[in-house]
């Protein structure tokens, strides 16, 4: 299609590739915002639902630990479950980003978005 255009054809191909990458990045970002992972603490007594983008969407707390004298422990477990979910979400996001860069023929360790 771009034969005979020399460097101009190369530039058009690069622009098309960049546009494809931008579209796929947007799709991936939306998918990650809708991907939910489960963070846990206290052997599953506290569970946090977190998107792969790091947003907490819900908590599940086993009622057996809801004792006034254990308030600090429950708070610590909540924070730990949220952090666990955020780490799992970040790992999932990084895996999907690696797959995207690989599918575009880019180095897998390339940091996107630029």
Secondary structure, DSSP 4 states (H G I P E B T S, - for coil): --TT-THHHHHHHHHHHHHHHHHHHHHHHHHHHH-EEEEEETTTTEEEEEETTS-EEEEEE-GGG--GGGHHHHHHHHHHHHHHHHHHHHHHHHHHHHHHHHHTT--TT--S--
